[in-house]
Amino acid sequence: MLIAACTAALDPDRIAPDPRLAELADHLTFIEQTEKISAAARRASNTSMKPGYGAWCLVILPD
């Protein structure tokens, strides 16, 4: 409760955003998208009608 009160009392305009967070956000977005693709591929693999047709491969290309 004390933390919430102190946070609410701060003026957000006085606090400069940390430039490192933008780069971190990009990396986290990439990881989240990769997880979603991987989960979709696993679902497709698990629901395939014929054995052997569910194999998948995730290729991550360098920048």
HELIX and SHEET records of a PDB file:
HELIX    1   1 LEU A    2  ALA A    9  1                                   8    
HELIX    2   2 PRO A   19  ASN A   46  1                                  28    
END                                                                             
